[in-house]
């Protein structure tokens, strides 16, 4: 079985093949808390990457418009 690890290498979250029915309510709550934190971090990273993509696309569009205005081939 493989464990998920956090940034410091500590095991947490969900083990593949783990039987959730054997977990206590508190263990399940901690697992959910950990997974929600992971999701927030991933979502933040995704937004940062999407912003960088958008900036580069806008720059490319700006350059293409300039070429069209000057009558250059695209």
N, C-alpha and C positions, 0 to 999 in steps of 0.2 A: 504494500500500500504506500501511496505517496501522500505526504502531508503538504498543505499549503503553508508557506512561511511568510511572516511579515518582513519589512525592510531590514530589521535587525537579525533576521534568521530564526526568530522564535516560531515554533509551531503554533498554529491557531486555526480557527475556522473549521473546515470540513475535511475529513479523511475519506478518500474514495473507499467505498464498501462499508462505511460506518453505518451503524443501525441507529437512526434517530430516535426510535421508540425506546431505546435504552438510556437516553439522555434525560437529565432532570430538567425541570422548567428553567431553572437558573442557567444551566449549561446552554440550553437552546436560546435563551435571551442573550447570553454573551456571544454566542455564535452569530446571531442576527446582528447584534451591535457591531461586531467585527466586519461582517459582510457589508453592512450599510456604510461603514467607514471606507472600506475598499472601493465601493461603488462611487462614493463622493470623490475620492481621489482620481479614479479613472475618468469620471465625468469632467472634472476640472482639466485634466490633461487633454481630453478630447476637445474641449472648448479652446484651449490654447493652440492646439494643432490646427483646428478649423480656422481660427483667427489668422494664423500664419499662411494658410492656404488662401484665404480670402484676399489678404494683402498682395500676394504674388499674382493672383488672378487679376486683381484690379490694375496692377502695374502692367501686365501683359496687354490688357484691354486698352489702357492709356497709350501704350506704344503703338498698337495696331491702329488706333484712331489717328494718331499723328502721321503714320505712314499713309493712310488713306487721304488725309487732308493735303499731304504733299504730293499725292498722285503716285506714290511708290507702290510696287508690287508687294503683295502680302505673302 
